[in-house]
Amino acid sequence: MEYREKYLTQAEKDECVYTYFQKKLDEGANVTRATYDAMTAFGFRTPQTMYNIRRRVKRRQAEAEKRNADV
């Protein structure tokens, strides 16, 4: 449990980065600048595109909606 509190899971990190990215776009930043700011702000050490992160976030949201609909 201590590990969980100290470090975010990949899903939580993706969600935070995606939210931050969307906020930057809403503030008027271009896509390249918003992507760079998001990657550096959240400590992504490997080059990932916002497309990949967005795809993972949307997939998890769809899975959660499907689970909730089945219940």
ABEGO torsion letter per residue (X at the ends): XAAAAABBBAAAAAAAAAAAAAAAAAAGBBAAAAAAAAAAAAGBABBBBAAAAAAAAAAAAAAAAAAAAAX
